[in-house]
Amino acid sequence: MYIKRRAFLQAGSLATASLFLPRFLKPLDGVTAVPPGNKVLVILQFSGGNDGLNTVIPSYNDIYYRSRPKLGLEKSKILSLTDEVGLHPALTGLKDLYDDGSLGILNSVGYPNPDRSHFRSMDIWHTASSSRDYWSTGWLGRYLDAQCSGCDKPTYALELDDMLSLALKGENNNAIAMRDPRRLYGTANEKFFRQVMATHQDEAGEQPVDYLYKTMAETLSSADYIFKQSRLRPSKADYPKSEIGQNLKTIASLIFSDINTKVYYLSLGSFDTHVNQQAQQQRLFSEMNEAVNAFVKDLKTNNRFEDVLLMTFSEFGRRVAQNASGGTDHGTANNMFFISGGLKQKGLINAMPDLSDLQDGDLKYQVDFKNVYATVLNKWLKADDKMILKKSYTPLDFI
């Protein structure tokens, strides 16, 4: 059957996800796996602006309870970390990680001149730009560009989603977005796309269309490769059936396989809790808690917990005072979690936010998130953070 180019160009089921791929994401001669001892980064995005004050809680601060007469969590239910600080009641697994020295908490993370728009603030976090600059590449995309510039053993990044986040788009290289290897493989091997490729082999094409065909060919190759590698050492552990649970199981299986992937990216949300915050945050944290518990246990069983860093972030926190709808509105600075067997600083890495020193009712940031990125790039991924972030930032000491 003859497949017209117009039909190919109109096809969208694979283009929405699979075409966001690096050109190098296929079996290459000389490319080695990420063996034990090499570091892997897993980033968990809390989409929607998680309320940090009801996550890491100043449980004996009167200002907290005065500001949140109905939303403030009861002292008896908070998971105590110190005499004055506790965790949300749903985060029992993170409490265990805190107790065994595998959890680091960084407070008051943000950036100068914060933006309270979900889209704009997320772009700032994804690109690592200042609040006045607009960049089209992400910090992890530029990491891919830097790692693959003139190197014969490139590293990869994968996002567990249908669409690729700006954070993973580079100038010359992108990560690939997928829900799971089997689904990517099945989509890439649809009869239509195979027919398109078979037809194109006998045709002379124009430059723009040839580029799309080339991209499609690389997608098919990469889908086959990822699926094959994911089946080598599938995780045998029990994970919750939630989306985040299955995504972390996929990531664990790939970490244990022979795929050369250094960065994994996934999201949980929505944390945009203007109304009914307690129920929504409880549900999301319960899902995360169960999934992260299973993931950490799996990594420990397979002796990879020392090599993996799981980092969380959200585009902003919430306002200190509750609103009239049982929730909180968009705020500024927030906390970040770091989970690993390879942390150098554990527990509460810095001081809790000062609730007596606010700016327009919001927390003041104390740590620029780009210092965190510089630390992860330089100390964990062994990359040139200054080139990737386009500026020098002072690294931190948690890894």
C-alpha positions in Angstrom: 0.0 0.0 0.0 1.3 3.4 -0.9 1.6 5.8 2.0 1.4 9.5 1.1 3.7 12.0 2.9 0.7 14.0 3.9 -0.7 11.0 5.9 2.6 10.7 7.6 2.8 14.4 8.5 -0.7 14.2 9.9 0.0 11.2 12.2 0.3 12.3 15.8 0.1 9.3 18.0 3.8 8.8 18.1 4.9 12.3 17.5 3.5 13.6 20.8 5.9 11.6 22.8 8.4 9.5 20.9 9.7 12.2 18.6 11.1 13.9 21.7 14.2 11.8 21.7 18.0 12.3 21.6 19.6 11.3 18.3 21.9 9.0 20.3 19.2 7.0 22.1 19.8 3.8 20.3 22.5 1.0 20.6 25.8 2.5 19.8 29.1 0.7 19.5 31.2 1.3 22.6 28.4 2.6 24.7 28.5 1.0 28.2 25.8 0.7 30.8 25.6 2.6 34.1 27.1 0.0 36.4 27.1 0.0 40.2 29.2 2.9 41.5 28.0 5.3 38.8 25.4 7.9 39.9 21.8 8.1 38.7 19.5 11.1 39.3 15.7 10.7 39.8 13.8 13.9 39.8 10.2 14.0 41.2 8.3 17.1 40.4 5.4 18.1 42.7 3.3 19.8 40.0 1.0 22.6 41.0 2.9 24.2 43.9 3.0 22.0 47.0 2.4 23.5 50.4 5.8 23.2 52.1 4.6 24.4 55.5 2.2 21.4 55.8 4.9 19.1 54.5 7.8 20.0 56.8 5.9 21.5 59.7 7.1 24.0 62.3 5.0 22.0 64.8 5.6 24.2 67.9 5.5 27.6 66.1 2.6 29.7 67.3 2.6 31.8 64.2 2.0 28.7 62.1 -1.2 27.8 64.1 -2.4 31.4 64.2 -2.0 31.7 60.4 -3.7 28.4 59.9 -6.4 28.0 62.5 -8.2 25.2 60.6 -5.5 24.1 58.2 -2.7 23.7 60.7 -2.0 20.0 61.4 -2.5 18.7 64.9 0.7 18.2 66.9 -0.4 14.7 68.0 -0.6 13.6 64.3 2.6 15.1 63.0 5.6 12.8 62.6 8.2 14.3 64.9 11.7 14.9 63.5 13.0 17.2 66.2 11.4 19.0 69.2 10.1 21.7 66.9 9.8 20.1 63.4 7.8 17.3 62.0 6.5 15.7 58.7 3.1 15.4 57.3 1.3 12.4 58.8 1.2 10.5 55.5 5.0 10.6 55.1 5.8 7.7 57.3 8.3 6.2 54.9 10.2 9.5 54.7 10.2 9.6 58.5 12.0 6.2 58.5 14.5 7.5 55.9 15.1 10.5 58.2 15.8 8.2 61.1 18.2 6.0 59.2 20.1 9.0 57.6 18.9 8.6 54.1 16.8 11.8 53.9 18.0 15.4 53.5 15.6 18.4 53.8 16.5 21.8 52.4 14.2 24.6 53.4 13.4 28.0 52.0 14.5 27.2 48.4 13.5 29.7 45.7 14.8 32.5 43.6 14.9 36.3 43.5 11.8 38.2 42.4 9.6 35.1 42.5 6.7 34.7 40.0 3.4 33.2 41.2 2.3 31.9 37.8 2.4 28.2 37.6 3.6 28.2 34.0 6.2 31.0 34.4 7.6 29.8 37.7 7.8 26.2 36.3 9.7 27.5 33.2 12.1 29.3 35.5 12.8 26.1 37.5 13.0 24.0 34.2 15.4 26.3 32.4 17.4 27.5 35.5 17.0 31.1 34.2 16.5 34.2 36.3 13.0 35.5 36.7 13.6 38.2 34.1 15.0 35.9 31.4 13.2 33.6 29.0 15.2 30.6 27.8 14.1 27.9 25.4 16.3 25.1 26.7 16.2 23.2 30.0 19.0 22.6 32.5 18.9 18.8 31.9 18.6 19.3 28.2 21.8 21.4 28.3 23.4 18.7 30.4 22.7 16.3 27.6 24.2 18.7 25.1 27.3 19.1 27.2 27.7 15.3 27.8 27.3 14.5 24.1 29.5 17.2 22.7 32.3 15.3 21.1 32.0 12.2 23.3 31.7 8.7 22.1 29.7 7.4 25.1 26.7 9.7 25.6 24.4 9.5 28.5 20.6 9.6 28.3 17.6 11.0 30.1 14.1 9.5 30.2 10.8 11.1 31.4 7.9 9.0 32.5 5.2 10.9 30.7 3.5 11.3 27.3 5.0 14.8 26.8 8.5 16.0 27.4 9.1 18.7 29.9 11.1 21.8 29.1 13.7 20.8 31.6 14.8 18.0 29.4 15.0 19.8 26.0 18.4 20.9 24.9 19.8 22.8 21.9 20.9 19.7 20.1 19.7 16.8 22.3 16.4 16.0 24.0 15.4 13.3 26.4 12.7 10.9 25.5 9.2 10.8 27.0 7.4 7.6 27.5 4.9 6.0 29.9 6.6 2.7 29.9 8.9 0.7 27.6 6.2 -1.7 26.4 3.8 1.1 25.5 6.6 3.0 23.6 7.5 -0.2 21.8 3.9 -1.0 20.9 3.3 2.5 19.5 6.5 2.6 17.6 5.7 -0.8 16.0 2.2 0.1 14.8 1.7 -1.2 11.3 1.2 2.3 9.9 4.6 3.5 11.0 6.4 0.4 9.7 4.6 0.9 6.3 5.7 4.5 6.2 9.3 3.5 6.7 9.2 0.7 4.2 7.6 3.1 1.6 10.2 5.8 2.2 13.1 3.5 1.5 12.2 3.5 -2.2 11.5 7.2 -2.5 13.5 10.4 -2.9 12.2 13.0 -0.4 12.5 16.7 0.3 14.7 17.8 3.1 12.1 18.6 5.8 10.3 15.4 5.2 13.5 13.4 5.1 14.3 14.8 8.6 11.0 13.5 9.9 11.6 10.1 8.4 15.1 10.1 9.9 13.6 11.0 13.3 11.0 8.2 12.9 13.7 5.7 12.1 15.6 6.6 15.2 12.4 6.4 17.3 11.8 2.9 16.1 15.3 1.9 16.9 15.3 3.5 20.3 11.9 2.0 21.2 13.2 -1.5 20.4 16.3 -0.9 22.4 14.6 0.5 25.5 12.1 -2.3 25.5 14.7 -4.9 25.1 16.9 -3.5 27.9 13.9 -3.1 30.2 13.2 -6.8 30.1 16.8 -7.9 31.0 16.4 -7.4 34.8 12.8 -6.4 35.6 12.1 -5.5 39.2 10.6 -8.4 41.1 9.5 -6.2 44.0 5.9 -5.4 44.8 5.0 -1.8 44.0 1.7 0.0 44.5 -0.6 0.1 41.5 -0.7 3.9 41.5 0.8 5.8 38.5 3.8 6.9 40.6 4.3 3.4 41.9 4.4 1.9 38.5 6.6 4.7 37.2 9.1 4.1 39.9 9.0 0.3 39.2 9.8 1.1 35.6 12.7 3.3 36.7 14.0 0.6 39.0 13.9 -2.0 36.3 15.9 0.3 34.0 18.5 1.1 36.6 19.0 -2.6 37.2 19.3 -3.3 33.4 22.1 -2.5 31.0 20.7 0.7 29.7 22.9 3.8 29.9 20.5 6.2 31.5 21.7 8.8 34.1 18.6 10.9 34.6 15.0 9.9 35.2 12.1 12.4 35.5 8.6 12.0 36.8 5.8 14.1 38.1 3.1 13.9 40.8 0.1 16.3 41.2 -1.8 18.4 41.2 -0.8 20.1 44.4 -2.7 23.3 43.5 -4.7 23.2 46.7 -6.7 26.5 46.8 -9.6 24.5 48.2 -9.9 21.3 50.3 -6.1 21.1 50.8 -6.0 18.5 53.5 -7.7 15.8 51.5 -5.8 16.4 48.3 -2.4 16.6 50.0 -3.1 13.5 52.1 -4.0 11.5 49.0 -1.0 12.6 47.0 1.4 12.1 49.9 0.0 8.7 50.6 0.6 7.6 47.0 4.1 9.0 47.1 4.9 7.5 50.4 4.0 4.0 49.4 5.8 4.3 46.0 9.0 5.7 47.4 9.0 3.1 50.2 8.9 0.3 47.5 11.5 2.1 45.4 14.0 2.5 48.2 13.5 -1.0 49.4 14.1 -2.3 45.9 17.3 -0.2 45.5 18.6 -1.4 48.8 17.9 -5.1 47.9 19.8 -4.7 44.7 22.7 -2.8 46.2 22.0 0.4 44.2 20.8 2.8 46.9 24.2 4.4 47.3 24.2 5.2 43.6 20.8 6.8 43.2 19.7 10.3 44.3 16.0 11.1 44.3 15.3 14.8 44.4 11.9 16.5 44.8 10.9 20.1 43.9 7.8 22.2 43.2 7.5 25.4 41.2 6.6 27.4 44.4 5.2 26.9 47.9 2.0 28.4 49.2 1.2 31.5 51.3 1.7 31.2 55.0 -1.9 32.1 55.9 -4.8 29.8 54.9 -7.5 31.2 52.6 -11.2 31.1 53.1 -11.7 27.9 51.1 -9.8 25.5 53.3 -6.7 25.8 51.2 -3.7 28.1 50.5 -2.9 30.3 47.6 0.3 30.6 45.5 3.4 31.5 47.5 7.1 31.6 47.0 9.9 29.6 48.7 9.6 25.9 49.5 11.4 22.8 50.7 13.1 20.1 48.7 13.7 16.4 49.7 16.9 14.5 48.9 16.8 10.7 49.3 19.9 8.5 48.8 22.3 6.2 50.5 25.0 8.5 49.4 24.2 11.8 51.2 26.9 13.7 53.1 24.4 16.0 54.9 21.3 14.4 56.4 18.2 15.5 58.2 17.4 19.2 58.3 20.2 20.7 56.2 19.4 24.3 57.0 17.1 26.3 59.3 13.3 26.3 59.0 11.8 29.4 57.4 11.3 32.4 59.7 7.6 32.9 60.0 8.1 36.3 61.8 10.0 37.7 58.8 7.8 37.5 55.7 7.5 39.5 52.5 3.9 40.4 51.6 2.7 37.4 53.6 5.2 35.0 51.9 8.3 33.2 52.9 11.6 34.7 51.9 13.9 32.4 50.0 17.3 31.6 51.6 18.7 29.2 49.0 18.6 29.8 45.2 17.5 26.6 43.5 20.3 27.0 41.0 22.8 26.4 43.7 21.1 23.0 44.2 21.3 22.3 40.4 25.0 23.2 40.4 25.6 20.8 43.3 23.8 17.9 41.6 25.5 18.6 38.2 29.0 18.9 39.5 29.1 16.5 42.5 26.6 13.8 41.4 26.6 13.8 37.6 30.3 15.0 37.3 29.3 17.6 34.7 30.4 21.2 34.0 27.8 23.1 36.0 29.1 26.5 35.0 28.7 25.8 31.3 25.3 24.2 31.7 23.8 26.9 34.0 25.6 29.7 32.1 26.9 31.1 35.4 28.9 30.1 38.5 26.8 29.1 41.5 28.1 28.1 44.9 27.7 24.4 45.4 26.2 23.0 48.6 27.5 20.2 50.8 24.6 17.6 51.0 26.4 15.4 48.4 
